[in-house]
Amino acid sequence: MPKGKKAQGKKVAPAPAAVKKKQQAKKVINLLFEKRPKNFGIGQDIQPKRDLTHFVKRPRYIQLQWQILYKQLKVPPAFNQFTQALDRQTATHLLKLAHKYRPEMKQEKKQRPPVLQAGVNTVPTLVENKKAQLVVIVHDMDPIELVVFLPALCCKMGDPYCIIKGMARLGHVVHRKTCTTIAFTQVNSEDKRALAKLVEAIRTDYDDDMTTSAFTGEATSLVQNQGLTLPSWKRQRPKSCLPNWP
């Protein structure tokens, strides 16, 4: 018989080399110092020290002295105008129009639509170049010195402006937490009529009062905050508010 060929077995793949595990550096824990997180719940750890002067009840004679001093103090005219903000209806129309011109997102930057300009560094430059159609300023800026010059600048350049309540409301329009001032520079053709009506309402019902308050201050009274009433002859405002300049 012819010699048969020997059956060749299948070759088995060699076993993969053992992967070396990375040795992670173990954190050394010092047993001398243990973490003791504080719990400020009722009956637990002592609360941190706070300034409690607001909660101190002053003697009656000190309160009377404060009332007399606050009645005699007067707010400077440039600061007093920030107490007169837009009424609720006009502010609602203003914010509705402003929402249409919010700053563009990353996807909208290619289209470059007309958007609002915001910020203390940007808006005054637009006002000086007479590119701002309407300027909106917040009333609760802190420190207020950053925007106190803006109403006078708008009056000098002839640009309409208004003061609105709430930094957060204005910041929501421009995708920020807070915002001090915004300006309309360009609007679409369908919104020009709405902007013109808004500017007209601000000029007629708002700018007249603001020009008066820009020249005269207003006395702050602690009596009004405590619910006490003043005599009628003290509540009457003077007929002539504008000063007699030499």
C-alpha positions in Angstrom: 0.0 0.0 0.0 1.3 3.5 -0.7 2.2 5.4 2.2 -0.5 8.0 3.0 0.3 11.6 3.8 0.2 12.5 7.4 -2.8 14.6 8.4 -1.6 18.2 9.1 -3.3 19.8 12.1 -4.7 23.4 12.0 -2.3 26.1 13.2 -3.4 27.8 16.3 -2.8 31.5 16.6 -0.3 32.4 19.3 -1.7 33.8 22.5 -1.6 37.6 22.6 1.0 39.1 24.8 -0.3 40.1 28.3 -1.2 43.7 28.4 0.5 45.5 31.2 -2.0 47.3 33.4 -1.1 50.8 34.2 -0.4 51.2 37.8 -2.5 54.0 39.1 -0.8 56.2 41.7 -2.6 55.7 45.0 -3.5 58.8 46.9 -1.8 59.1 50.2 -4.4 59.7 52.9 -3.1 61.5 56.0 -5.0 60.0 58.9 -4.1 62.9 61.2 -6.5 65.2 59.3 -10.0 64.0 58.8 -12.7 65.8 56.8 -15.5 67.1 59.0 -18.1 68.8 56.8 -20.2 71.3 58.6 -24.0 71.1 58.7 -25.7 74.4 59.2 -29.1 73.0 59.8 -31.2 73.8 62.8 -29.5 72.7 66.0 -26.3 71.8 64.2 -23.0 73.7 63.6 -22.8 77.4 64.5 -23.7 79.8 61.7 -21.0 82.1 60.3 -20.9 85.6 61.5 -23.0 88.1 59.5 -23.6 91.8 59.5 -26.7 92.2 61.7 -26.9 96.0 61.7 -30.0 95.8 59.4 -31.9 93.8 62.1 -31.1 96.1 65.0 -34.0 98.1 66.3 -32.7 101.6 66.9 -34.1 103.7 69.8 -36.9 106.1 69.0 -34.9 109.2 69.3 -32.4 107.9 66.7 -35.2 107.1 64.3 -36.6 110.6 64.6 -33.1 112.0 63.9 -32.9 109.8 60.8 -36.3 111.0 59.6 -35.2 114.6 59.9 -31.9 114.0 58.1 -33.5 112.0 55.3 -36.2 114.7 54.7 -33.4 117.3 54.3 -31.2 115.2 52.1 -31.7 115.6 48.3 -30.8 113.3 45.5 -28.7 115.0 42.8 -30.7 115.7 39.6 -28.6 113.4 37.4 -29.4 110.5 39.8 -33.0 111.4 40.4 -34.0 110.8 36.8 -33.3 107.1 37.2 -36.3 106.9 39.5 -38.7 107.5 36.6 -38.9 104.4 34.5 -41.2 103.4 31.6 -44.7 102.4 32.4 -45.6 98.7 32.2 -47.4 98.8 28.9 -44.7 100.7 27.1 -42.0 98.5 28.6 -43.8 95.4 27.3 -44.0 96.7 23.8 -40.4 97.7 23.9 -39.2 94.2 25.1 -41.4 92.5 22.4 -39.7 94.5 19.7 -36.3 94.0 21.3 -36.7 90.2 21.3 -36.9 90.2 17.5 -33.4 91.7 17.4 -31.6 89.5 19.9 -27.9 88.9 19.1 -27.5 86.0 16.7 -26.4 82.6 17.7 -23.6 80.6 16.0 -25.8 79.3 13.3 -27.3 82.7 12.5 -24.0 84.5 12.3 -23.6 83.7 8.6 -26.8 85.5 7.8 -25.9 88.6 9.8 -29.4 90.0 10.6 -29.8 93.4 12.2 -29.4 92.9 16.0 -29.3 95.0 19.2 -26.1 96.5 20.4 -25.5 96.2 24.1 -23.0 97.4 26.7 -21.7 100.6 28.2 -18.6 100.5 26.0 -20.6 100.1 22.8 -23.7 102.2 23.1 -22.1 105.6 23.9 -19.9 105.2 20.7 -23.1 104.6 18.7 -24.8 107.6 20.2 -21.8 109.8 19.5 -21.8 108.7 15.8 -25.6 109.2 15.6 -26.2 105.5 14.7 -28.6 104.7 17.6 -32.3 105.0 16.8 -33.4 104.2 20.4 -31.4 103.8 23.6 -32.7 101.8 26.6 -31.0 102.2 30.0 -31.7 100.2 33.2 -32.6 102.1 36.4 -30.8 99.8 39.0 -27.3 100.0 37.7 -24.7 99.6 40.5 -22.5 101.7 40.5 -24.8 104.1 38.7 -21.9 106.3 37.7 -21.3 104.0 34.7 -24.5 105.1 33.0 -25.3 108.4 34.6 -23.8 110.4 31.7 -25.7 108.5 29.0 -29.1 110.4 29.3 -27.3 113.8 28.9 -25.3 112.4 26.0 -28.5 111.2 24.3 -30.2 114.6 24.8 -27.2 116.4 23.4 -27.0 114.2 20.3 -30.8 114.2 19.8 -31.3 110.5 20.2 -34.4 109.2 22.0 -33.8 107.2 25.2 -35.8 105.6 28.0 -35.1 104.0 31.3 -36.5 100.6 32.1 -36.7 98.6 35.3 -34.7 95.4 35.7 -31.2 94.5 34.6 -32.2 90.9 34.3 -35.1 91.7 31.9 -32.7 93.5 29.6 -30.0 90.9 30.0 -32.4 88.1 28.9 -32.9 89.9 25.6 -29.2 89.8 24.7 -28.5 86.3 26.1 -26.8 87.5 29.3 -27.6 87.5 33.0 -27.7 91.3 33.2 -27.3 94.2 30.9 -26.9 97.9 31.5 -28.0 99.4 28.2 -29.0 98.4 24.7 -29.5 100.4 21.5 -31.5 99.9 18.3 -29.4 100.6 15.3 -31.2 98.9 12.4 -34.6 97.3 12.1 -36.4 95.4 9.4 -38.8 97.2 7.1 -41.9 95.5 8.8 -40.8 96.8 12.2 -40.0 100.4 11.3 -43.6 101.5 12.0 -43.6 99.8 15.4 -40.3 101.5 16.3 -41.5 104.9 15.2 -44.7 104.6 17.3 -42.5 103.5 20.3 -40.2 106.4 19.9 -43.1 108.8 19.5 -44.7 107.5 22.7 -41.4 107.9 24.6 -40.8 111.4 23.3 -44.3 112.7 24.2 -45.1 110.9 27.5 -41.6 110.3 28.8 -39.0 112.8 27.6 -40.9 115.8 28.9 -40.9 114.4 32.4 -37.3 113.4 32.1 -36.1 116.9 31.1 -37.7 118.2 34.2 -36.2 115.6 36.5 -32.8 116.0 34.9 -32.6 119.6 36.3 -34.3 119.1 39.6 -33.6 116.6 42.4 -36.1 115.0 44.7 -35.9 114.8 48.5 -35.9 111.3 50.0 -38.1 110.9 53.0 -38.0 108.1 55.5 -41.5 109.0 56.6 -43.0 107.6 53.3 -41.2 104.3 53.8 -42.8 103.8 57.3 -46.3 104.5 56.0 -46.6 108.0 57.7 -48.4 110.7 55.8 -47.1 114.2 55.2 -49.3 117.4 55.4 -50.9 118.4 52.1 -48.8 121.6 51.8 -45.7 119.5 51.9 -46.9 117.0 49.3 -47.5 119.7 46.7 -44.7 120.0 44.2 -43.5 123.5 43.1 -45.0 124.8 39.9 -41.7 125.8 38.4 -39.2 122.9 38.5 -36.6 124.3 36.2 -33.8 126.4 37.8 -33.1 130.0 36.8 -29.7 129.8 35.2 -27.7 133.0 35.3 
